[in-house]
Amino acid sequence: MVLEAVVGGDQSADGATRHAGSLSAEDLPDGLIVADHLGRVIVFNRMAARLTGLPTGPTLGRDLRDALPLHDPDGRDWWKCTDPYGGLRTRTRQPERLLLMADDREVLMSARYVRERRCGDVTRLVVTLRDAAHRARSERSRADLVSTVAHELRSPLTSVKGFTATLLNKWSRLTEKQKLFMLETVNADADRVTRLIAELLDVSRIESGRLELHRQVVDLAERARKVIAGRVAAGEAEDRFRLEVCGRLPELWLDADKLEQIMANLVENGVRHGAGTVTIVIEPHEGGAAVSVRDEGEGIAPEAVPRVFRQFWRNKRRGGTGLGLFIVKGLIEAHGGTITVGRAPSGGAEFRFTVPAGTPEFV
């Protein structure tokens, strides 16, 4: 209906089409091209000119099929394939699809066939164009996800398969020490695959807005101690970690498991990519609490800071999926908090997140 209102207006000298009220083809966020019953361009807004690279003035009055040659990804002439003026008379629209212009730039095109009566001749062909860059970025993101998952799964599954086959075929010839080593490796690799699947599920829930929080009163300091104890139990030196609690904290209603996941991710990041002591500082902040995780390494380069929380971000030495910090940010924002990254007082990286206080409505 908006397109009909726009097309129904008067053509101005600069190519814009004005409705009798105030609606204009130039107000549309997409490129708009309208051709009359003979296929001549009668409307060509500035967004269409920008997307196609064609000047507005010389394009008006030209045959749409010559002015805007479009091809499908297989190289076929789109106008010959669809034959908008001589094709099926029952058609009323053309669903959006990806097409290529003469210079191979991609655009998303959809069309509407305007007929004065049902199954009559096309009196106007209304075409809208959108930039395909966002779609291309989404497709690259999905391709990156598939590639990353395949890469991360290949190594542990190869190990599991190899050691399992060895145990089955040579069990009687292996020493107890060799058996124990292989079983421990299989167990560790199974945990690695489980963590990857959990990360992918978290990413899916965060992006779709389906992340559920099970709030309860949480002791931040106790959760931090639990994370540190887990690292020490895994073989890290106890003096590698320090916990500082500054001031009295308000009652915090948070998802205990997800908060622990946040802290564990940040501490692991400090251990893996930082150096020296990893310090967790917990303090009151604007009625809630702030948690800072600091290391004594080289820190994060200023130019990399805007990319730290993006999916698949890795620094030069970083392994893993590159999803950990993205998930951390999503979990914190789901709690109504924020997270920033900067330079720690000791010179390393400092990840600082805040969480609000408050009691859920059901309590």
C-alpha positions as a Markdown table, in Angstrom:
| # | Residue | x | y | z |
|---|---|---|---|---|
| 1 | Met | 0.0 | 0.0 | 0.0 |
| 2 | Val | 2.8 | 2.4 | 0.7 |
| 3 | Leu | 4.3 | 1.8 | -2.7 |
| 4 | Glu | 0.9 | 2.4 | -4.4 |
| 5 | Ala | 0.6 | 5.7 | -2.5 |
| 6 | Val | 4.1 | 6.7 | -3.6 |
| 7 | Val | 3.6 | 5.7 | -7.2 |
| 8 | Gly | 0.3 | 7.6 | -7.3 |
| 9 | Gly | 2.0 | 10.9 | -6.7 |
| 10 | Asp | 3.5 | 13.5 | -9.1 |
| 11 | Gln | 7.0 | 13.1 | -10.5 |
| 12 | Ser | 9.2 | 16.1 | -9.5 |
| 13 | Ala | 12.1 | 17.5 | -11.5 |
| 14 | Asp | 14.8 | 15.7 | -9.5 |
| 15 | Gly | 13.2 | 12.3 | -10.0 |
| 16 | Ala | 11.6 | 12.0 | -6.6 |
| 17 | Thr | 7.9 | 11.0 | -6.5 |
| 18 | Arg | 5.7 | 13.0 | -4.1 |
| 19 | His | 2.4 | 11.8 | -2.8 |
| 20 | Ala | -0.4 | 14.3 | -2.5 |
| 21 | Gly | 0.3 | 14.3 | 1.3 |
| 22 | Ser | 3.9 | 14.2 | 2.4 |
| 23 | Leu | 4.9 | 10.6 | 1.5 |
| 24 | Ser | 7.9 | 10.4 | -0.8 |
| 25 | Ala | 9.8 | 7.7 | -2.6 |
| 26 | Glu | 12.9 | 9.2 | -1.0 |
| 27 | Asp | 11.5 | 8.4 | 2.4 |
| 28 | Leu | 11.8 | 4.7 | 1.8 |
| 29 | Pro | 14.8 | 2.8 | 3.2 |
| 30 | Asp | 15.0 | 0.6 | 0.1 |
| 31 | Gly | 15.7 | 1.3 | -3.5 |
| 32 | Leu | 12.4 | 1.9 | -5.4 |
| 33 | Ile | 12.0 | 1.5 | -9.1 |
| 34 | Val | 8.7 | 1.7 | -10.9 |
| 35 | Ala | 8.1 | 1.0 | -14.6 |
| 36 | Asp | 4.9 | 1.8 | -16.5 |
| 37 | His | 2.9 | -0.5 | -18.7 |
| 38 | Leu | 5.5 | -0.3 | -21.5 |
| 39 | Gly | 8.4 | -1.1 | -19.1 |
| 40 | Arg | 9.7 | 2.5 | -19.0 |
| 41 | Val | 11.1 | 3.7 | -15.7 |
| 42 | Ile | 8.9 | 6.4 | -14.1 |
| 43 | Val | 10.2 | 6.3 | -10.6 |
| 44 | Phe | 13.9 | 5.9 | -9.5 |
| 45 | Asn | 14.6 | 7.0 | -6.0 |
| 46 | Arg | 18.0 | 8.1 | -4.6 |
| 47 | Met | 18.5 | 4.8 | -2.7 |
| 48 | Ala | 18.0 | 2.9 | -6.0 |
| 49 | Ala | 20.6 | 5.1 | -7.6 |
| 50 | Arg | 23.0 | 4.4 | -4.7 |
| 51 | Leu | 22.5 | 0.7 | -4.8 |
| 52 | Thr | 22.8 | 0.4 | -8.6 |
| 53 | Gly | 25.3 | 3.1 | -9.3 |
| 54 | Leu | 23.0 | 4.5 | -12.0 |
| 55 | Pro | 22.2 | 8.2 | -12.3 |
| 56 | Thr | 18.6 | 9.1 | -11.7 |
| 57 | Gly | 18.0 | 11.5 | -14.5 |
| 58 | Pro | 19.3 | 9.4 | -17.5 |
| 59 | Thr | 17.6 | 6.3 | -16.1 |
| 60 | Leu | 14.1 | 7.8 | -16.1 |
| 61 | Gly | 12.3 | 7.0 | -19.3 |
| 62 | Arg | 14.5 | 4.0 | -20.2 |
| 63 | Asp | 13.3 | 0.5 | -20.5 |
| 64 | Leu | 13.7 | -1.1 | -17.1 |
| 65 | Arg | 15.1 | -4.3 | -18.6 |
| 66 | Asp | 17.9 | -2.3 | -20.3 |
| 67 | Ala | 18.5 | 0.2 | -17.6 |
| 68 | Leu | 18.8 | -2.5 | -14.9 |
| 69 | Pro | 20.2 | -5.8 | -16.2 |
| 70 | Leu | 19.9 | -8.4 | -13.5 |
| 71 | His | 21.1 | -12.0 | -13.6 |
| 72 | Asp | 20.6 | -14.9 | -11.2 |
| 73 | Pro | 23.6 | -16.7 | -9.6 |
| 74 | Asp | 23.6 | -19.1 | -12.6 |
| 75 | Gly | 24.1 | -16.2 | -15.1 |
| 76 | Arg | 20.6 | -16.3 | -16.6 |
| 77 | Asp | 19.0 | -13.0 | -17.6 |
| 78 | Trp | 16.4 | -12.4 | -14.9 |
| 79 | Trp | 14.0 | -10.4 | -17.1 |
| 80 | Lys | 13.9 | -13.1 | -19.8 |
| 81 | Cys | 13.4 | -15.8 | -17.2 |
| 82 | Thr | 10.5 | -14.1 | -15.5 |
| 83 | Asp | 9.0 | -12.1 | -18.4 |
| 84 | Pro | 7.1 | -9.7 | -16.2 |
| 85 | Tyr | 4.9 | -8.2 | -18.9 |
| 86 | Gly | 4.2 | -11.3 | -21.0 |
| 87 | Gly | 4.3 | -14.1 | -18.4 |
| 88 | Leu | 1.6 | -15.7 | -16.3 |
| 89 | Arg | -1.3 | -13.2 | -15.8 |
| 90 | Thr | -2.1 | -14.7 | -12.3 |
| 91 | Arg | 1.2 | -13.4 | -10.8 |
| 92 | Thr | 0.9 | -10.5 | -8.4 |
| 93 | Arg | 4.4 | -10.5 | -6.8 |
| 94 | Gln | 7.9 | -11.8 | -7.0 |
| 95 | Pro | 9.4 | -12.9 | -3.6 |
| 96 | Glu | 12.7 | -11.5 | -2.6 |
| 97 | Arg | 15.7 | -13.2 | -4.0 |
| 98 | Leu | 19.4 | -12.6 | -4.5 |
| 99 | Leu | 20.4 | -11.3 | -7.9 |
| 100 | Leu | 23.5 | -10.0 | -9.6 |
| 101 | Met | 23.9 | -6.7 | -11.4 |
| 102 | Ala | 26.1 | -6.2 | -14.5 |
| 103 | Asp | 29.2 | -5.6 | -12.3 |
| 104 | Asp | 28.4 | -8.8 | -10.3 |
| 105 | Arg | 27.4 | -6.8 | -7.2 |
| 106 | Glu | 24.7 | -8.6 | -5.2 |
| 107 | Val | 21.3 | -7.1 | -4.4 |
| 108 | Leu | 18.1 | -8.4 | -2.9 |
| 109 | Met | 15.2 | -7.8 | -5.3 |
| 110 | Ser | 11.5 | -8.2 | -4.9 |
| 111 | Ala | 8.7 | -7.1 | -7.3 |
| 112 | Arg | 5.0 | -6.5 | -7.4 |
| 113 | Tyr | 2.9 | -6.7 | -10.6 |
| 114 | Val | 0.1 | -4.1 | -10.5 |
| 115 | Arg | -2.9 | -4.9 | -12.6 |
| 116 | Glu | -6.1 | -2.9 | -13.0 |
| 117 | Arg | -8.1 | -6.1 | -13.0 |
| 118 | Arg | -7.5 | -9.7 | -12.1 |
| 119 | Cys | -5.5 | -11.5 | -14.8 |
| 120 | Gly | -5.2 | -8.3 | -16.7 |
| 121 | Asp | -2.2 | -6.6 | -18.3 |
| 122 | Val | 0.6 | -5.3 | -16.0 |
| 123 | Thr | 0.1 | -1.6 | -15.7 |
| 124 | Arg | 3.0 | -1.0 | -13.3 |
| 125 | Leu | 5.9 | -3.0 | -12.2 |
| 126 | Val | 7.2 | -2.0 | -8.8 |
| 127 | Val | 10.7 | -3.2 | -7.9 |
| 128 | Thr | 12.4 | -2.8 | -4.6 |
| 129 | Leu | 16.1 | -3.3 | -4.0 |
| 130 | Arg | 18.1 | -3.9 | -0.8 |
| 131 | Asp | 21.8 | -4.2 | -0.1 |
| 132 | Ala | 22.8 | -7.8 | 0.2 |
| 133 | Ala | 25.8 | -7.0 | 2.4 |
| 134 | His | 24.0 | -7.9 | 5.7 |
| 135 | Arg | 22.9 | -11.2 | 4.3 |
| 136 | Ala | 26.4 | -11.9 | 3.1 |
| 137 | Arg | 27.8 | -11.2 | 6.6 |
| 138 | Ser | 25.2 | -13.5 | 8.1 |
| 139 | Glu | 26.1 | -16.3 | 5.6 |
| 140 | Arg | 29.8 | -15.8 | 6.4 |
| 141 | Ser | 29.1 | -16.0 | 10.1 |
| 142 | Arg | 27.2 | -19.3 | 9.6 |
| 143 | Ala | 30.1 | -20.6 | 7.5 |
| 144 | Asp | 32.6 | -19.5 | 10.2 |
| 145 | Leu | 30.5 | -21.3 | 12.8 |
| 146 | Val | 30.4 | -24.6 | 10.7 |
| 147 | Ser | 34.1 | -24.3 | 10.0 |
| 148 | Thr | 35.0 | -23.6 | 13.7 |
| 149 | Val | 32.8 | -26.4 | 15.0 |
| 150 | Ala | 34.2 | -28.9 | 12.5 |
| 151 | His | 37.8 | -27.9 | 13.4 |
| 152 | Glu | 37.2 | -28.1 | 17.1 |
| 153 | Leu | 35.4 | -31.4 | 16.9 |
| 154 | Arg | 37.9 | -33.1 | 14.6 |
| 155 | Ser | 40.8 | -33.2 | 17.1 |
| 156 | Pro | 39.1 | -34.7 | 20.2 |
| 157 | Leu | 37.0 | -37.1 | 18.1 |
| 158 | Thr | 40.1 | -38.3 | 16.3 |
| 159 | Ser | 41.8 | -38.8 | 19.6 |
| 160 | Val | 38.8 | -40.7 | 21.1 |
| 161 | Lys | 38.5 | -42.9 | 18.0 |
| 162 | Gly | 42.2 | -43.7 | 18.0 |
| 163 | Phe | 42.6 | -44.5 | 21.7 |
| 164 | Thr | 39.3 | -46.5 | 21.8 |
| 165 | Ala | 40.4 | -48.6 | 18.8 |
| 166 | Thr | 43.8 | -49.2 | 20.4 |
| 167 | Leu | 42.2 | -50.3 | 23.7 |
| 168 | Leu | 39.8 | -52.7 | 22.0 |
| 169 | Asn | 42.5 | -54.3 | 19.8 |
| 170 | Lys | 45.5 | -54.4 | 22.1 |
| 171 | Trp | 43.9 | -54.4 | 25.6 |
| 172 | Ser | 45.9 | -57.5 | 26.8 |
| 173 | Arg | 49.2 | -56.1 | 25.5 |
| 174 | Leu | 48.9 | -52.7 | 27.2 |
| 175 | Thr | 50.2 | -51.9 | 30.6 |
| 176 | Glu | 47.9 | -50.5 | 33.3 |
| 177 | Lys | 49.7 | -47.2 | 33.0 |
| 178 | Gln | 49.1 | -47.0 | 29.3 |
| 179 | Lys | 45.4 | -48.0 | 29.7 |
| 180 | Leu | 45.0 | -45.3 | 32.4 |
| 181 | Phe | 46.6 | -42.6 | 30.2 |
| 182 | Met | 44.4 | -43.5 | 27.2 |
| 183 | Leu | 41.2 | -43.6 | 29.3 |
| 184 | Glu | 42.0 | -40.2 | 30.9 |
| 185 | Thr | 42.7 | -38.7 | 27.5 |
| 186 | Val | 39.4 | -40.1 | 26.1 |
| 187 | Asn | 37.6 | -38.6 | 29.2 |
| 188 | Ala | 39.2 | -35.2 | 28.8 |
| 189 | Asp | 38.4 | -35.1 | 25.1 |
| 190 | Ala | 34.8 | -36.1 | 25.8 |
| 191 | Asp | 34.6 | -33.2 | 28.2 |
| 192 | Arg | 36.0 | -30.9 | 25.5 |
| 193 | Val | 33.3 | -31.9 | 23.1 |
| 194 | Thr | 30.6 | -31.5 | 25.8 |
| 195 | Arg | 31.9 | -28.0 | 26.5 |
| 196 | Leu | 31.8 | -27.1 | 22.8 |
| 197 | Ile | 28.2 | -28.3 | 22.5 |
| 198 | Ala | 27.2 | -26.3 | 25.6 |
| 199 | Glu | 28.8 | -23.2 | 24.1 |
| 200 | Leu | 26.9 | -23.6 | 20.8 |
| 201 | Leu | 23.6 | -24.0 | 22.7 |
| 202 | Asp | 24.4 | -20.9 | 24.7 |
| 203 | Val | 25.1 | -18.9 | 21.5 |
| 204 | Ser | 21.9 | -20.1 | 20.0 |
| 205 | Arg | 19.8 | -19.1 | 23.0 |
| 206 | Ile | 21.5 | -15.7 | 23.3 |
| 207 | Glu | 21.0 | -14.9 | 19.6 |
| 208 | Ser | 17.4 | -16.0 | 19.7 |
| 209 | Gly | 16.5 | -14.3 | 23.0 |
| 210 | Arg | 15.5 | -17.7 | 24.6 |
| 211 | Leu | 18.1 | -17.6 | 27.4 |
| 212 | Glu | 16.4 | -18.5 | 30.7 |
| 213 | Leu | 17.6 | -17.3 | 34.1 |
| 214 | His | 16.9 | -19.1 | 37.3 |
| 215 | Arg | 17.4 | -16.4 | 39.9 |
| 216 | Gln | 18.3 | -17.0 | 43.5 |
| 217 | Val | 20.3 | -15.2 | 46.2 |
| 218 | Val | 23.9 | -15.5 | 45.2 |
| 219 | Asp | 27.1 | -15.0 | 47.2 |
| 220 | Leu | 29.5 | -13.6 | 44.7 |
| 221 | Ala | 32.6 | -14.2 | 46.9 |
| 222 | Glu | 31.6 | -17.8 | 47.5 |
| 223 | Arg | 31.2 | -18.4 | 43.7 |
| 224 | Ala | 34.5 | -16.8 | 43.0 |
| 225 | Arg | 36.2 | -19.1 | 45.6 |
| 226 | Lys | 34.5 | -22.1 | 44.0 |
| 227 | Val | 35.9 | -21.1 | 40.6 |
| 228 | Ile | 39.4 | -20.7 | 42.0 |
| 229 | Ala | 39.2 | -24.0 | 43.8 |
| 230 | Gly | 38.3 | -25.7 | 40.5 |
| 231 | Arg | 41.4 | -24.2 | 38.8 |
| 232 | Val | 43.6 | -25.4 | 41.7 |
| 233 | Ala | 42.1 | -28.9 | 41.6 |
| 234 | Ala | 42.9 | -29.0 | 37.9 |
| 235 | Gly | 46.6 | -28.4 | 38.6 |
| 236 | Glu | 47.0 | -24.7 | 38.8 |
| 237 | Ala | 49.2 | -23.2 | 41.6 |
| 238 | Glu | 47.1 | -21.8 | 44.4 |
| 239 | Asp | 49.2 | -18.6 | 44.6 |
| 240 | Arg | 48.3 | -17.9 | 41.0 |
| 241 | Phe | 45.0 | -16.5 | 42.1 |
| 242 | Arg | 43.9 | -13.8 | 44.5 |
| 243 | Leu | 40.4 | -12.8 | 45.6 |
| 244 | Glu | 39.6 | -9.3 | 47.0 |
| 245 | Val | 36.2 | -8.4 | 48.4 |
| 246 | Cys | 35.8 | -4.7 | 49.0 |
| 247 | Gly | 32.9 | -3.4 | 51.1 |
| 248 | Arg | 29.5 | -5.0 | 51.9 |
| 249 | Leu | 27.4 | -6.2 | 48.9 |
| 250 | Pro | 23.6 | -5.9 | 48.6 |
| 251 | Glu | 21.4 | -8.9 | 48.2 |
| 252 | Leu | 21.9 | -10.1 | 44.7 |
| 253 | Trp | 19.4 | -12.3 | 42.8 |
| 254 | Leu | 21.2 | -13.9 | 40.0 |
| 255 | Asp | 21.5 | -17.2 | 38.1 |
| 256 | Ala | 24.1 | -19.0 | 40.2 |
| 257 | Asp | 25.2 | -21.4 | 37.5 |
| 258 | Lys | 25.5 | -18.8 | 34.8 |
| 259 | Leu | 27.3 | -16.4 | 37.1 |
| 260 | Glu | 29.8 | -19.2 | 37.8 |
| 261 | Gln | 30.1 | -19.8 | 34.1 |
| 262 | Ile | 30.9 | -16.1 | 33.6 |
| 263 | Met | 33.6 | -16.0 | 36.3 |
| 264 | Ala | 35.1 | -19.3 | 35.1 |
| 265 | Asn | 35.3 | -18.1 | 31.5 |
| 266 | Leu | 37.0 | -14.8 | 32.5 |
| 267 | Val | 39.4 | -16.5 | 34.9 |
| 268 | Glu | 40.3 | -19.1 | 32.2 |
| 269 | Asn | 40.9 | -16.2 | 29.8 |
| 270 | Gly | 43.3 | -14.6 | 32.3 |
| 271 | Val | 45.2 | -17.9 | 32.9 |
| 272 | Arg | 45.5 | -18.8 | 29.3 |
| 273 | His | 46.3 | -15.4 | 27.7 |
| 274 | Gly | 47.6 | -13.4 | 30.6 |
| 275 | Ala | 50.5 | -13.9 | 33.0 |
| 276 | Gly | 51.3 | -13.6 | 36.7 |
| 277 | Thr | 48.6 | -13.5 | 39.3 |
| 278 | Val | 44.9 | -13.5 | 38.2 |
| 279 | Thr | 43.0 | -11.3 | 40.6 |
| 280 | Ile | 39.2 | -11.2 | 41.2 |
| 281 | Val | 38.0 | -8.0 | 42.8 |
| 282 | Ile | 34.4 | -7.8 | 44.0 |
| 283 | Glu | 32.9 | -4.5 | 45.2 |
| 284 | Pro | 29.6 | -2.6 | 45.5 |
| 285 | His | 28.6 | -0.6 | 42.5 |
| 286 | Glu | 25.5 | 1.7 | 42.0 |
| 287 | Gly | 23.3 | -0.4 | 44.2 |
| 288 | Gly | 24.5 | -3.7 | 42.7 |
| 289 | Ala | 28.0 | -5.2 | 42.4 |
| 290 | Ala | 31.0 | -5.0 | 40.1 |
| 291 | Val | 33.4 | -7.9 | 39.5 |
| 292 | Ser | 36.8 | -7.3 | 37.9 |
| 293 | Val | 39.1 | -10.1 | 36.7 |
| 294 | Arg | 42.7 | -8.9 | 36.2 |
| 295 | Asp | 45.9 | -10.5 | 34.9 |
| 296 | Glu | 49.5 | -9.3 | 34.7 |
| 297 | Gly | 50.1 | -10.1 | 31.0 |
| 298 | Glu | 50.5 | -7.9 | 28.0 |
| 299 | Gly | 46.9 | -6.8 | 27.9 |
| 300 | Ile | 44.7 | -6.3 | 24.9 |
| 301 | Ala | 45.8 | -4.0 | 22.1 |
| 302 | Pro | 43.6 | -0.8 | 21.9 |
| 303 | Glu | 42.6 | -1.5 | 18.3 |
| 304 | Ala | 41.4 | -5.0 | 19.3 |
| 305 | Val | 39.1 | -3.8 | 22.1 |
| 306 | Pro | 36.0 | -3.2 | 20.0 |
| 307 | Arg | 36.2 | -6.8 | 18.6 |
| 308 | Val | 36.8 | -8.7 | 21.9 |
| 309 | Phe | 33.2 | -9.6 | 22.5 |
| 310 | Arg | 32.4 | -10.6 | 18.9 |
| 311 | Gln | 31.9 | -14.2 | 17.9 |
| 312 | Phe | 35.0 | -16.1 | 16.8 |
| 313 | Trp | 37.4 | -13.3 | 18.0 |
| 314 | Arg | 40.9 | -14.6 | 18.8 |
| 315 | Asn | 44.1 | -12.8 | 19.4 |
| 316 | Lys | 47.3 | -14.0 | 17.7 |
| 317 | Arg | 48.0 | -16.6 | 20.3 |
| 318 | Arg | 44.4 | -17.6 | 21.0 |
| 319 | Gly | 43.0 | -21.1 | 20.5 |
| 320 | Gly | 39.5 | -22.4 | 21.1 |
| 321 | Thr | 36.3 | -21.5 | 19.4 |
| 322 | Gly | 36.4 | -17.7 | 20.0 |
| 323 | Leu | 32.9 | -17.9 | 21.5 |
| 324 | Gly | 33.7 | -17.6 | 25.3 |
| 325 | Leu | 33.7 | -13.8 | 25.6 |
| 326 | Phe | 30.7 | -13.5 | 23.3 |
| 327 | Ile | 28.8 | -15.9 | 25.6 |
| 328 | Val | 30.0 | -14.0 | 28.7 |
| 329 | Lys | 28.7 | -10.7 | 27.3 |
| 330 | Gly | 25.3 | -12.3 | 26.5 |
| 331 | Leu | 24.9 | -13.9 | 29.9 |
| 332 | Ile | 25.8 | -10.6 | 31.7 |
| 333 | Glu | 23.4 | -8.5 | 29.6 |
| 334 | Ala | 20.7 | -11.1 | 30.2 |
| 335 | His | 21.1 | -10.3 | 33.9 |
| 336 | Gly | 20.7 | -6.5 | 33.1 |
| 337 | Gly | 24.4 | -5.9 | 33.6 |
| 338 | Thr | 27.3 | -4.6 | 31.4 |
| 339 | Ile | 30.9 | -5.7 | 30.7 |
| 340 | Thr | 33.9 | -3.7 | 29.6 |
| 341 | Val | 37.5 | -4.4 | 29.0 |
| 342 | Gly | 40.5 | -2.2 | 29.7 |
| 343 | Arg | 44.0 | -2.1 | 31.2 |
| 344 | Ala | 44.5 | -3.5 | 34.7 |
| 345 | Pro | 46.5 | -1.5 | 37.3 |
| 346 | Ser | 49.2 | -4.1 | 36.9 |
| 347 | Gly | 49.4 | -3.6 | 33.2 |
| 348 | Gly | 47.5 | -6.6 | 32.0 |
| 349 | Ala | 43.9 | -7.0 | 30.8 |
| 350 | Glu | 40.9 | -6.2 | 33.1 |
| 351 | Phe | 37.4 | -7.5 | 32.4 |
| 352 | Arg | 34.9 | -5.7 | 34.6 |
| 353 | Phe | 31.3 | -6.5 | 34.7 |
| 354 | Thr | 28.4 | -5.2 | 36.7 |
| 355 | Val | 25.2 | -6.8 | 37.9 |
| 356 | Pro | 22.2 | -5.0 | 39.4 |
| 357 | Ala | 20.7 | -5.8 | 42.8 |
| 358 | Gly | 17.0 | -6.4 | 43.3 |
| 359 | Thr | 14.4 | -9.0 | 44.1 |
| 360 | Pro | 12.4 | -10.8 | 41.4 |
| 361 | Glu | 8.7 | -10.0 | 41.2 |
| 362 | Phe | 7.7 | -13.5 | 42.2 |
| 363 | Val | 9.4 | -13.2 | 45.6 |
